[in-house]
Amino acid sequence: MIPMAHATDPRVMLLFDQLGGMLTLTRALAESGRRIDLAGLDDLAGRLCAACLDLPPEDGRAFRPRLVALMEDVNAIAAACRAAREGAA
């Protein structure tokens, strides 16, 4: 579960929810050995980072724990993809 930040910018919160949902689905697909396309994740992650940078510095820093949690999800997806490739070789 992604920890909540103190900042409540609705646009940023929506992007976090969207990306979190996509990462959950992507991780499940990767762990089941399915082939995945990460292009949509790339775009959404970029929009989220840009939105956080647009915030006042203090508000942007409040989202750091959530960004770190998302990064850990991405790392887990990468590990699942590596495991699937090694299993197929």
HELIX and SHEET records of a PDB file:
HELIX    1   1 PRO A   10  GLU A   31  1                                  22    
HELIX    2   2 ALA A   39  ASP A   54  1                                  16    
HELIX    3   3 PRO A   57  ALA A   62  1                                   6    
HELIX    4   4 ARG A   64  ALA A   88  1                                  25    
END                                                                             
